[in-house]
């Protein structure tokens, strides 16, 4: 089965997280969870990170934006990552690890 463009972005995100030994998981969405939560939840160096994966020009929905904003308001990091800005995730991890 071929991967969707968004699934390819998620795979690249997970590869980056694994390379930096970042704890992460993808919440199971089967009607029992809360809508709009990020695709990937991570924790690194005591920092909570919510990652919304998008492909191409796709943007987060209003509900997803609300969840990302709620994470930020509570001191967490929340980013939207697509195939063109994977370096943003790398930058965040390096920043949180103290590498400048």
N, C-alpha and C positions, 0 to 999 in steps of 0.2 A: 504494500500500500504506500502510495506516495505521500510525502509530508506536505502539509499546507505551508504557505509562506510564513505564517505566524509560528507554526511548529518549528520551522527552521531557525527562526529568531530565538525562540525559547531554548532550543538545543545549544545555540551559540552562547547564550547567557549562562546556561548551566555549565558549559565547558569553562567559561571564565571563572565562575564561582568555584568550581572544583579545583581549578589550577591554583587558586589562592586559599584553599581549604576553608571556604566560607560555608557555614551551616545553612542549608536551604531546603525548601520543599515546595511543592505545588499543591495548594488546597484542592481537595476533592469537591467538585461541584455537581451534586446530584439531587438538587432540590432540597437538601437538608441544610445547606450552608447559607451564608448571607450573600446576596447579589452585590456585585461591584467590587469585591475584594481583589487585590492584585493577583496576577498570575503566579508570581513567585514571591514567597516570604523568605527572608534571609536574616541571619544574625551574624555580625562580625565585630569582634573586639567590643562587645557590649552595646553595639548599635543595631537597632531594628531597621530593616530595609524592606520596603515594599516595591516590587518591580512589576510594572505593567508592560507586557510585550505587545508590540504592534508591528505589522508588516506594511511596507510602502508608506503611503500617505495617510493611512488609517490613524484616527485620533481616538483617545479614550472617550467613552460615553460620559454624559453628565454624572451618572451614578458612580462611575469609576473615578472621575475627577473629584467628586465629593469624598470618596474613601481615601484617595491619595492626599487630599487636603487635610483630612482628619488625622492621618498619620503624621504629617508635617506639624500640625498644631500641637501634637503630643510629643514632639521632640524626635520623631523618627525621620528617616530618609525615605523619600518616595520619588521614584523616577519612572519615566516612560522611555523604553528602549526599543529601537528598531534597527534594521540592518545598517543604517547610516550613522548611528551614534553609539555603537558598542563601546567606543573609547570613553564615553561618559561614565559607564559602569567601571571600566578600568581605572579612571581618574578617581572616582569615589572610593574604591577599595584602597588605592594607594594613599589617598588622603586619610582615610580612617586608620590605616596601618602606620601612619606617621612618615611614610615615604613622600618626600616632596619632589 
